[in-house]
Amino acid sequence: MLTSTTRLARRLLAVGAALTLTVGLAGAAPAVAADRDDGSQPLPGYTISNPPLAPLVVGGAATTVRQGVHEHAGFIIETPARWNGDLVMWAHGYRGQGTVLSPEPPAFGLRQRMLEQGYAWAASSYDRNGYDIRSGVLGTRALADFFARTVHKPKRVLIAGVSMGGHIIGRSLEQYPAYYDGALPMCGVLGDHDLFDFFLDYNLVAQAIAGVRAYPTPEDYLTNAVPRIQVALGLAGLTPGGPDTTNDLGKQLRAITVNRSGGERPGAEAAFAVWKDFLFSIATVDGGDSPAQRPGQLATNLLTRYSPNSPVDVNATVQRVAPENLWQRLSPTLTEVPRISGRPTVPVLSLHDLGDLFVPFSMEQAYARDAAWHGRSGLVVQRAIRAAQHCEFSPAEAGAAWDDLVSWVRTGQRPAGDAVTDPKAVADPSFGCRFSDPAAWAAGSGTRRLYAPC
């Protein structure tokens, strides 16, 4: 399982002296020069795509949709005719390195559900793409303040979102501890830098086991080194739900990957087959300098111990890598990829797919451990969903989580969750059944049939 960011930070500080530091409306709105920067245009190099969003009819009345540009970001605001006075901020996930900024409505049927319950919602595109949590934290808060000035000051402000949006949520709760009243991060990067460590681990361990050293990854990594690694480990013919083609070396990589992504749990081996190729591709670089383009600037395995450690003695042979930018890794400030300390002050209810290896289940475990370290476990409820893709939730799963969160915020009654840091509970064949949608399995949706029926 991934090590807590807090504990890793303390240990890295101890060896830090030995490291070398490198210390909108419809259509697309183009970036244009302006006499003054009033935030009404996108930043240079970006355009905003924010086509009109049709209002919904709720309770016999149409909602009010507002769209535009604020603080260089596109936004959407939607308010029901019978507004309950509460606002939900939606934080979208990673959009790649493209130059088009687009806000989005809440997913998984939550837009309709929120509006029917009387909630207004608002979503920012953020003022830039890439893996930039600072932009998301500031842009989401700026839009919430804009709502308060131009629509009405809300009684409560909640925040929900997915993937990278979960990192934005986790940091937002700590950046503005008295501002938000509740949070619903789904498939979220709640373990902050541990995610980049996981990507590094997979590639360095695979290289060590196969005897193919290729880090930093060369330009022909995917066409030369990776095929040789896959052949050496028996991964080339491995498919989800198909026969196990791995040899002893491939089984070792799979076991280490399972342990680093959350430990033994239902569907873990099948999920490895889903993600094995993608985890190689994410290690490549394209010449850019953002964390997503060059994750090695934050990632490290200096202090990581891998298990199982046979048939190859990985702990003795794996290449050890220090973070290129130790300052950003350890800084408590709001950086491009900031730390989440695990100190929420309001209810947090999260959802995570057991087999997700893009943002692995261990993100939840890291957040749970950090929250426990700070005495905040009572404010965190986490739920496992039996699926293997990233953010693979049914409307029923997301809707139930939302309903339980708002009930918790309103009544103070903490809802049920899963014991994500209990290895015995996580390894139980029925783990994840409690909050997974049986209708999704019955329908054969997505990757649900990689898991046994509950």
C-alpha positions as CSV (number, residue, x, y, z in Angstrom):
1,M,0.0,0.0,0.0
2,L,1.1,3.6,-0.6
3,T,2.9,5.3,2.2
4,S,1.1,8.3,3.9
5,T,2.3,11.6,2.4
6,T,2.7,13.1,5.8
7,R,5.0,10.3,7.0
8,L,6.9,10.3,3.7
9,A,7.4,14.1,3.9
10,R,9.0,13.7,7.4
11,R,11.4,11.0,6.2
12,L,12.3,12.8,3.0
13,L,13.2,15.9,5.0
14,A,15.7,13.8,6.9
15,V,17.6,12.9,3.8
16,G,16.9,16.2,1.9
17,A,20.4,17.5,2.6
18,A,21.8,14.8,0.5
19,L,19.7,15.6,-2.5
20,T,20.3,18.0,-5.3
21,L,17.5,20.5,-5.5
22,T,16.1,22.1,-8.6
23,V,15.4,24.5,-6.5
24,G,-18.0,32.3,-22.6
25,L,-20.9,32.0,-24.2
26,A,-21.7,29.8,-27.2
27,G,-18.8,28.7,-29.3
28,A,-15.1,29.3,-28.6
29,A,-13.8,32.6,-27.2
30,P,-10.3,33.3,-28.4
31,A,-7.7,34.9,-26.2
32,V,-7.3,38.6,-27.1
33,A,-5.2,41.4,-25.7
34,A,-7.0,43.8,-23.4
35,D,-6.1,47.2,-22.0
36,R,-6.7,45.8,-18.5
37,D,-6.9,42.4,-17.1
38,D,-10.5,42.1,-15.8
39,G,-10.6,38.3,-16.2
40,S,-13.2,38.4,-19.0
41,Q,-10.9,36.7,-21.5
42,P,-9.0,33.4,-21.4
43,L,-5.3,33.5,-20.7
44,P,-3.0,33.8,-23.7
45,G,-2.9,30.6,-25.7
46,Y,-6.3,29.4,-24.5
47,T,-9.8,29.5,-25.9
48,I,-13.0,28.8,-24.0
49,S,-15.7,26.4,-25.4
50,N,-18.9,26.9,-23.5
51,P,-21.9,26.1,-25.8
52,P,-25.3,26.9,-24.4
53,L,-26.6,24.4,-21.8
54,A,-30.3,23.8,-22.1
55,P,-32.2,24.4,-18.8
56,L,-33.9,21.5,-17.2
57,V,-37.6,21.4,-16.1
58,V,-37.8,20.7,-12.4
59,G,-41.1,20.7,-10.5
60,G,-42.8,22.1,-13.6
61,A,-40.5,25.1,-13.9
62,A,-37.4,25.7,-16.0
63,T,-34.1,26.2,-14.3
64,T,-32.0,29.4,-14.9
65,V,-28.7,28.8,-16.6
66,R,-26.0,31.4,-16.6
67,Q,-22.8,31.0,-18.6
68,G,-19.8,33.2,-19.2
69,V,-16.2,33.9,-18.4
70,H,-14.9,34.8,-15.0
71,E,-11.2,35.1,-13.9
72,H,-10.1,33.7,-17.3
73,A,-12.2,30.6,-16.9
74,G,-15.5,29.5,-18.5
75,F,-18.3,28.9,-16.1
76,I,-21.8,27.5,-15.9
77,I,-24.3,28.3,-13.1
78,E,-27.7,26.6,-12.8
79,T,-30.4,27.5,-10.3
80,P,-33.8,25.8,-9.8
81,A,-36.9,27.9,-9.6
82,R,-37.4,26.7,-6.0
83,W,-33.8,27.1,-4.8
84,N,-33.2,25.8,-1.3
85,G,-30.4,28.3,-0.7
86,D,-27.5,25.9,-1.0
87,L,-24.8,25.8,-3.7
88,V,-22.8,22.9,-5.0
89,M,-19.4,23.5,-6.7
90,W,-18.4,20.9,-9.3
91,A,-14.7,20.2,-9.8
92,H,-13.9,18.5,-13.1
93,G,-11.0,16.1,-13.7
94,Y,-7.8,16.2,-15.7
95,R,-8.3,17.5,-19.3
96,G,-4.8,16.9,-20.7
97,Q,-2.6,19.6,-22.0
98,G,-5.0,21.0,-24.6
99,T,-5.7,24.7,-25.0
100,V,-9.5,24.6,-25.0
101,L,-11.1,25.2,-21.6
102,S,-14.6,23.7,-21.0
103,P,-16.8,23.7,-17.9
104,E,-19.0,20.7,-17.4
105,P,-22.2,19.8,-15.5
106,P,-22.2,17.3,-12.6
107,A,-22.0,13.8,-13.9
108,F,-23.6,10.4,-13.0
109,G,-27.1,12.0,-13.0
110,L,-26.2,14.3,-10.2
111,R,-27.1,17.5,-12.1
112,Q,-30.8,16.4,-12.3
113,R,-30.7,15.1,-8.7
114,M,-29.2,18.2,-7.2
115,L,-31.7,20.5,-9.0
116,E,-34.7,18.4,-8.1
117,Q,-33.6,18.6,-4.4
118,G,-33.4,22.4,-4.7
119,Y,-29.6,22.9,-5.0
120,A,-28.0,25.3,-7.3
121,W,-24.7,24.2,-8.9
122,A,-21.8,25.9,-10.5
123,A,-18.7,24.7,-12.4
124,S,-15.5,26.4,-13.6
125,S,-13.3,25.3,-16.5
126,Y,-10.4,26.6,-14.4
127,D,-8.1,29.1,-16.1
128,R,-5.8,26.5,-17.6
129,N,-5.5,22.8,-18.4
130,G,-2.9,20.3,-17.3
131,Y,-2.5,18.9,-13.8
132,D,-2.7,22.2,-12.0
133,I,-4.5,21.9,-8.6
134,R,-3.7,25.5,-7.7
135,S,-5.8,26.7,-10.7
136,G,-8.7,24.5,-9.7
137,V,-8.7,25.4,-6.1
138,L,-8.6,29.2,-6.8
139,G,-11.0,29.0,-9.8
140,T,-13.6,27.1,-7.9
141,R,-13.5,29.4,-4.9
142,A,-13.6,32.5,-7.2
143,L,-16.7,31.2,-9.0
144,A,-18.4,30.5,-5.7
145,D,-17.7,34.1,-4.6
146,F,-19.0,35.3,-8.0
147,F,-22.2,33.4,-7.4
148,A,-22.6,35.0,-4.0
149,R,-22.2,38.5,-5.5
150,T,-24.3,38.0,-8.7
151,V,-27.0,35.5,-7.7
152,H,-27.4,35.4,-3.9
153,K,-25.2,34.5,-1.0
154,P,-25.8,30.8,-0.3
155,K,-26.5,29.3,3.1
156,R,-24.2,26.5,2.5
157,V,-21.5,25.7,-0.1
158,L,-20.7,22.0,-0.9
159,I,-18.1,20.7,-3.3
160,A,-18.2,17.6,-5.4
161,G,-16.1,16.3,-8.3
162,V,-14.0,13.6,-9.9
163,S,-10.4,12.4,-10.3
164,M,-8.1,15.4,-10.3
165,G,-11.1,17.2,-9.0
166,G,-10.8,15.1,-5.9
167,H,-7.3,16.5,-5.4
168,I,-8.8,20.0,-5.8
169,I,-11.5,19.1,-3.2
170,G,-9.1,17.7,-0.7
171,R,-6.9,20.8,-0.9
172,S,-9.8,23.2,-1.0
173,L,-11.1,21.9,2.3
174,E,-7.7,22.8,3.9
175,Q,-7.1,26.0,2.0
176,Y,-10.4,27.4,3.0
177,P,-11.4,25.4,6.1
178,A,-14.4,27.6,7.0
179,Y,-15.8,28.0,3.5
180,Y,-17.2,24.6,2.3
181,D,-19.8,22.7,4.3
182,G,-19.4,19.2,2.9
183,A,-17.5,17.3,0.1
184,L,-18.1,14.4,-2.3
185,P,-14.8,13.5,-4.0
186,M,-15.2,10.5,-6.4
187,C,-12.3,8.5,-7.8
188,G,-10.2,11.3,-6.3
189,V,-6.4,11.9,-6.0
190,L,-6.7,12.2,-2.2
191,G,-3.2,10.8,-1.7
192,D,-1.6,13.7,-3.6
193,H,2.1,12.9,-4.6
194,D,1.6,9.2,-3.9
195,L,-0.1,9.0,-7.2
196,F,3.0,10.0,-9.1
197,D,5.1,7.6,-6.9
198,F,2.7,4.7,-8.0
199,F,3.3,5.5,-11.7
200,L,7.0,5.6,-11.1
201,D,6.9,2.3,-9.1
202,Y,5.2,0.4,-11.9
203,N,7.7,1.3,-14.5
204,L,10.9,1.0,-12.4
205,V,9.8,-2.4,-10.9
206,A,8.8,-3.8,-14.3
207,Q,12.2,-2.7,-15.6
208,A,14.0,-4.2,-12.7
209,I,12.2,-7.6,-12.9
210,A,12.7,-7.8,-16.7
211,G,16.3,-6.6,-16.6
212,V,15.6,-3.8,-19.0
213,R,16.8,-0.5,-17.6
214,A,15.1,2.5,-19.3
215,Y,14.7,5.4,-17.0
216,P,14.5,8.3,-17.7
217,T,12.3,6.9,-20.4
218,P,13.8,7.2,-23.9
219,E,11.8,8.3,-26.9
220,D,11.4,4.7,-28.1
221,Y,10.3,3.5,-24.6
222,L,6.9,2.2,-25.8
223,T,8.2,0.7,-29.1
224,N,11.4,-0.8,-27.8
225,A,11.8,-1.2,-24.0
226,V,8.2,-1.9,-23.2
227,P,7.7,-4.8,-25.7
228,R,10.8,-6.4,-24.4
229,I,9.5,-6.1,-20.8
230,Q,6.1,-7.5,-21.7
231,V,7.7,-10.5,-23.4
232,A,10.0,-11.2,-20.5
233,L,7.1,-11.1,-18.0
234,G,4.5,-12.8,-20.2
235,L,2.3,-9.7,-20.3
236,A,1.9,-9.4,-24.1
237,G,-1.1,-11.8,-24.3
238,L,-2.8,-10.9,-21.0
239,T,-6.3,-9.7,-21.4
240,P,-9.1,-8.9,-18.9
241,G,-11.1,-12.0,-18.2
242,G,-8.7,-14.1,-20.4
243,P,-6.2,-16.8,-19.4
244,D,-3.3,-15.9,-17.2
245,T,-0.3,-15.7,-19.5
246,T,2.1,-14.3,-16.9
247,N,5.2,-16.2,-15.9
248,D,6.8,-16.0,-12.4
249,L,8.3,-12.6,-13.2
250,G,5.0,-11.2,-14.4
251,K,3.2,-12.6,-11.4
252,Q,5.7,-10.7,-9.2
253,L,5.1,-7.4,-11.0
254,R,1.3,-8.0,-10.7
255,A,1.6,-8.8,-6.9
256,I,3.7,-5.7,-6.3
257,T,1.3,-3.6,-8.3
258,V,-1.6,-4.9,-6.3
259,N,0.1,-4.2,-3.0
260,R,1.1,-0.7,-4.0
261,S,-2.4,0.1,-5.3
262,G,-4.4,-0.9,-2.1
263,G,-3.5,-4.5,-1.2
264,E,-5.2,-7.8,-1.8
265,R,-8.8,-7.1,-2.7
266,P,-11.6,-8.5,-5.0
267,G,-10.9,-8.2,-8.7
268,A,-7.3,-7.0,-8.3
269,E,-5.8,-9.5,-10.7
270,A,-8.4,-8.8,-13.4
271,A,-7.9,-5.1,-12.9
272,F,-4.1,-5.5,-13.5
273,A,-4.9,-6.9,-17.0
274,V,-7.1,-3.9,-17.7
275,W,-4.4,-1.3,-16.8
276,K,-1.0,-3.0,-17.5
277,D,-0.4,-1.3,-20.8
278,F,-1.7,2.1,-19.8
279,L,0.7,2.2,-16.8
280,F,3.6,2.0,-19.2
281,S,2.3,4.7,-21.4
282,I,1.9,7.2,-18.6
283,A,5.6,7.2,-17.9
284,T,6.5,8.7,-21.3
285,V,7.2,12.4,-21.7
286,D,6.4,14.8,-24.5
287,G,8.9,17.6,-23.8
288,G,6.6,19.6,-21.6
289,D,7.5,20.6,-18.0
290,S,4.2,20.2,-16.1
291,P,3.9,17.4,-13.6
292,A,1.6,15.4,-15.9
293,Q,4.1,15.7,-18.8
294,R,7.2,15.1,-16.6
295,P,6.0,13.3,-13.4
296,G,9.6,12.5,-12.4
297,Q,10.0,16.0,-11.0
298,L,7.8,15.0,-8.0
299,A,7.9,11.2,-7.9
300,T,10.3,9.2,-5.7
301,N,10.9,5.6,-4.6
302,L,13.9,6.3,-2.4
303,L,12.4,4.9,0.7
304,T,9.9,2.4,-0.8
305,R,10.1,-1.3,0.1
306,Y,8.5,-3.7,-2.4
307,S,6.7,-6.9,-1.7
308,P,6.9,-9.7,-2.8
309,N,10.6,-9.5,-3.2
310,S,11.2,-12.8,-5.2
311,P,12.0,-14.3,-7.5
312,V,13.8,-11.1,-8.3
313,D,15.3,-9.1,-5.4
314,V,13.6,-5.9,-6.5
315,N,14.5,-4.0,-3.3
316,A,18.2,-4.5,-4.1
317,T,18.1,-4.1,-7.9
318,V,15.4,-1.5,-8.6
319,Q,16.6,1.9,-9.8
320,R,16.2,4.5,-7.0
321,V,14.9,7.9,-8.0
322,A,14.9,11.2,-6.0
323,P,12.3,13.8,-6.7
324,E,13.8,16.5,-9.0
325,N,11.8,19.2,-7.2
326,L,11.9,18.4,-3.5
327,W,10.7,21.9,-2.6
328,Q,7.4,21.4,-4.4
329,R,7.0,17.9,-3.1
330,L,7.3,19.0,0.6
331,S,6.0,22.6,0.4
332,P,2.8,23.2,2.5
333,T,1.9,26.1,0.2
334,L,-0.7,25.9,-2.6
335,T,1.5,24.8,-5.5
336,E,0.7,23.3,-8.9
337,V,0.5,19.9,-7.2
338,P,0.0,20.6,-3.5
339,R,0.0,18.3,-0.5
340,I,-3.2,17.2,1.2
341,S,-2.5,16.8,4.9
342,G,-5.8,15.0,5.8
343,R,-7.3,17.7,7.9
344,P,-10.9,18.2,6.8
345,T,-13.1,20.3,9.0
346,V,-16.4,19.2,7.4
347,P,-18.0,15.9,6.3
348,V,-16.2,14.1,3.5
349,L,-17.9,11.2,1.7
350,S,-15.8,9.5,-1.1
351,L,-16.4,6.8,-3.7
352,H,-13.6,4.8,-5.3
353,D,-13.5,1.8,-7.7
354,L,-11.5,-1.1,-6.3
355,G,-9.8,-1.9,-9.6
356,D,-8.9,1.7,-10.7
357,L,-5.2,1.9,-11.4
358,F,-5.2,5.3,-13.0
359,V,-6.1,6.8,-9.6
360,P,-5.7,3.7,-7.4
361,F,-7.7,2.7,-4.4
362,S,-4.7,3.3,-2.2
363,M,-5.5,7.1,-2.6
364,E,-8.4,6.4,-0.2
365,Q,-6.2,4.6,2.2
366,A,-3.6,7.4,2.3
367,Y,-6.3,9.9,3.0
368,A,-7.8,7.8,5.7
369,R,-4.5,7.3,7.4
370,D,-3.7,11.0,7.3
371,A,-7.1,11.9,8.6
372,A,-6.6,9.5,11.5
373,W,-3.2,10.9,12.2
374,H,-4.9,14.3,12.7
375,G,-7.8,13.0,14.6
376,R,-10.3,13.6,11.8
377,S,-11.5,10.1,11.0
378,G,-15.0,11.0,12.2
379,L,-15.3,13.4,9.3
380,V,-14.4,10.9,6.6
381,V,-16.6,8.2,5.2
382,Q,-15.2,6.1,2.3
383,R,-17.0,3.6,0.0
384,A,-15.6,1.0,-2.4
385,I,-17.3,0.1,-5.7
386,R,-16.7,-3.2,-7.4
387,A,-15.5,-1.9,-10.8
388,A,-12.1,-1.6,-12.6
389,Q,-12.3,1.5,-14.7
390,H,-11.6,5.0,-13.6
391,C,-14.6,6.8,-12.2
392,E,-16.9,3.9,-13.1
393,F,-20.0,4.7,-11.1
394,S,-23.7,4.2,-11.7
395,P,-26.2,7.0,-11.1
396,A,-27.5,4.9,-8.2
397,E,-24.1,4.7,-6.5
398,A,-23.3,8.4,-7.0
399,G,-26.8,9.4,-6.0
400,A,-26.9,7.4,-2.8
401,A,-23.5,8.9,-1.8
402,W,-24.8,12.4,-2.5
403,D,-28.0,11.9,-0.6
404,D,-26.0,10.5,2.4
405,L,-23.6,13.4,2.3
406,V,-26.3,16.1,2.4
407,S,-28.1,14.2,5.1
408,W,-24.9,14.2,7.1
409,V,-24.3,17.9,6.6
410,R,-27.9,18.8,7.6
411,T,-28.4,16.4,10.5
412,G,-24.9,15.6,11.8
413,Q,-25.6,11.8,11.5
414,R,-22.5,10.1,10.0
415,P,-23.4,7.6,7.3
416,A,-21.9,4.1,6.9
417,G,-18.8,3.4,4.9
418,D,-16.1,0.8,4.2
419,A,-13.1,0.0,6.4
420,V,-10.6,0.9,3.7
421,T,-7.5,0.6,5.9
422,D,-8.3,-2.8,7.4
423,P,-6.3,-5.3,5.2
424,K,-8.5,-8.3,6.3
425,A,-11.7,-6.4,5.5
426,V,-10.4,-5.2,2.1
427,A,-9.2,-8.7,1.2
428,D,-12.6,-10.3,1.9
429,P,-14.3,-11.6,-1.3
430,S,-17.4,-9.6,-0.5
431,F,-15.6,-6.3,0.0
432,G,-17.3,-3.5,-2.0
433,C,-20.6,-5.2,-2.1
434,R,-22.3,-3.0,0.4
435,F,-22.3,0.1,-1.8
436,S,-22.0,-1.3,-5.3
437,D,-25.1,-1.2,-7.5
438,P,-26.4,-4.7,-8.1
439,A,-28.3,-3.5,-11.2
440,A,-25.0,-2.5,-12.8
441,W,-23.6,-6.0,-12.3
442,A,-26.9,-7.6,-13.6
443,A,-26.7,-5.4,-16.7
444,G,-23.1,-6.3,-17.3
445,S,-22.1,-2.7,-17.4
446,G,-18.5,-1.7,-17.9
447,T,-16.1,-4.0,-16.0
448,R,-18.7,-5.2,-13.4
449,R,-18.6,-8.8,-14.6
450,L,-14.8,-9.0,-13.8
451,Y,-16.2,-9.3,-10.2
452,A,-18.2,-12.1,-8.7
453,P,-21.8,-11.3,-8.0
454,C,-22.5,-10.1,-4.5
